[in-house]
Amino acid sequence: MRKIILGLLAVATLCLPVAAQTKGKAPPPPALTSEQQARLPAIEAYLNDIRSLKSQFIQSSDDGAPLATGTFQMLRPGRMRIDYDGNGNYIVADGRFVYFWDAEVKEQQNAPIGSTLADFLLRDKITLAGDVTVARVGDDDGLLEITLVQTKEPGQGSLTLVFEERPFSLRKWRVLDAQGRTTEVALQNPQFGVSLDKEQFYFREPGRQRERD
């Protein structure tokens, strides 16, 4: 089950609860240049405009784990669903908690949304300040990247959002966890602003759901 959770993040290492404080405190990230700072309002506005999103995804990691594919859906504020292809595993956020379903052992785990990195993307109003700090802004070959860390615990990992610049569009994200592992989720044919059924953003144990149907 932990492999599944670590795989996304995340979204979902994105959904892994933030690690407990480790010994020693990482120094704050270096200050951004004025040019980098000037790019943030447009990025913030773009992220706030994404109220719903549905996309296929390809997930990869640097620890040798096999590629995984599936469907990612987001309905802000608070709702998210990730269905993996081929194994019945899924993750769903209902506005308060994130639930992780392991189909092989038929067990679920959960965590408050606010304790996960997914909270940043699911907020009603996204702000690139406050409890998150923009540690890096960079662009290369038509892609813009911004890296976010927790303001109070910058050493507990990072979330990097990758955008295509023309047209401006979210294409992937990477999560670096506190143990130095990196996971990347690349969106395939994302659809923004689509109508999504709110009922699918509640946790329902698959076996029990079939019994009620």
Residue pairs with C-beta under 8 A, 6 or more apart in sequence:
1 100
1 102
1 105
1 107
1 109
3 65
4 84
4 89
4 91
4 100
4 102
5 12
5 13
5 15
5 16
5 91
5 100
5 109
6 13
6 16
6 61
6 177
6 181
6 183
7 13
7 59
7 61
7 65
7 68
7 183
8 14
8 15
8 16
8 59
8 82
8 91
8 175
8 183
8 185
9 15
9 16
9 117
9 159
9 173
9 174
9 175
9 177
9 183
9 185
10 16
10 117
10 118
10 159
10 173
10 175
10 183
10 185
11 72
11 80
11 82
11 91
11 117
11 118
11 121
11 173
11 175
11 185
12 82
12 91
12 118
12 175
12 185
13 117
13 157
13 175
13 177
13 181
13 183
14 116
14 117
14 118
14 121
14 159
14 173
14 175
14 185
15 82
15 91
15 93
15 98
15 100
15 111
15 116
15 117
15 118
16 116
16 117
16 177
17 111
17 115
17 116
18 115
18 116
18 117
18 150
18 153
18 156
18 157
19 156
19 157
19 177
19 178
21 153
21 156
22 155
22 156
22 178
24 155
25 153
25 155
26 153
26 154
26 155
27 154
28 133
28 154
29 133
29 134
29 135
29 136
29 149
29 154
30 135
32 40
32 134
32 137
36 134
36 137
39 137
39 144
40 128
40 134
40 137
40 146
42 168
43 128
43 144
43 146
43 163
44 126
44 127
44 128
46 163
46 168
46 170
47 121
47 126
47 170
48 125
48 126
50 74
50 76
50 170
50 192
50 193
51 75
51 76
51 193
52 73
52 74
52 75
52 76
52 192
52 193
52 194
52 195
52 196
53 72
53 73
53 74
53 170
53 190
53 191
53 192
53 194
54 71
54 72
54 73
54 74
54 190
54 191
54 194
54 196
55 71
55 72
55 73
55 187
55 188
55 189
55 190
55 191
56 69
56 70
56 71
56 72
56 187
56 188
56 189
57 69
57 70
57 71
57 72
57 82
57 185
57 186
57 187
57 188
58 67
58 68
58 69
58 185
58 186
58 188
59 67
59 68
59 69
59 70
59 183
59 184
59 185
59 186
60 67
60 183
60 184
60 186
61 181
61 182
61 183
61 184
62 181
62 182
62 183
63 181
68 84
68 85
69 84
69 85
70 82
70 83
70 84
70 85
71 81
71 82
71 83
71 85
72 80
72 81
72 82
72 185
72 187
73 80
73 81
73 82
73 196
73 200
73 201
74 80
74 81
74 121
74 122
75 196
75 198
75 201
76 121
76 122
76 123
76 124
77 95
77 122
77 123
77 124
78 93
78 94
78 95
78 96
78 113
78 122
78 124
79 93
79 94
79 95
79 122
79 198
79 201
80 91
80 92
80 93
80 98
80 118
80 121
80 122
80 201
81 90
81 91
81 92
81 93
81 200
81 201
82 90
82 91
82 92
83 89
83 90
84 90
87 103
87 104
88 101
88 103
88 206
89 101
89 102
89 103
89 104
90 101
91 98
91 99
91 100
91 101
92 98
92 99
92 101
92 200
92 201
92 202
92 203
93 99
93 113
93 118
93 122
93 201
94 201
94 202
94 203
95 113
95 201
96 112
96 113
97 110
97 111
97 112
97 113
97 203
98 110
98 111
98 112
98 113
98 116
98 118
99 108
99 109
99 110
99 203
100 108
100 109
100 110
101 107
101 108
101 203
101 205
101 206
102 108
102 109
103 206
106 205
106 207
108 203
108 205
110 203
113 119
113 122
117 157
117 159
117 175
120 126
120 132
120 148
120 159
128 134
128 146
128 148
130 151
131 150
131 151
131 152
132 148
132 149
132 150
132 151
133 148
133 149
133 150
133 151
133 154
134 146
134 147
134 148
135 147
135 148
135 149
135 154
135 158
136 145
136 146
136 147
136 160
137 144
137 145
137 146
137 147
138 144
138 145
139 145
139 165
142 164
142 165
142 166
143 162
143 163
143 164
143 165
143 171
144 162
144 163
144 165
144 168
145 160
145 161
145 162
145 163
146 160
146 161
146 163
147 158
147 159
147 160
148 158
148 159
148 160
148 161
149 156
149 157
149 158
149 159
150 156
155 178
156 178
157 175
157 176
157 177
157 178
158 175
158 176
159 173
159 174
159 175
160 173
160 174
160 175
160 176
161 170
161 173
162 170
162 171
162 172
162 173
162 174
163 169
163 170
163 171
164 171
169 190
169 192
170 187
170 190
171 186
171 187
171 190
172 184
172 185
172 186
172 187
173 184
173 185
174 182
174 183
174 184
174 185
175 182
175 183
175 184
176 182
177 183
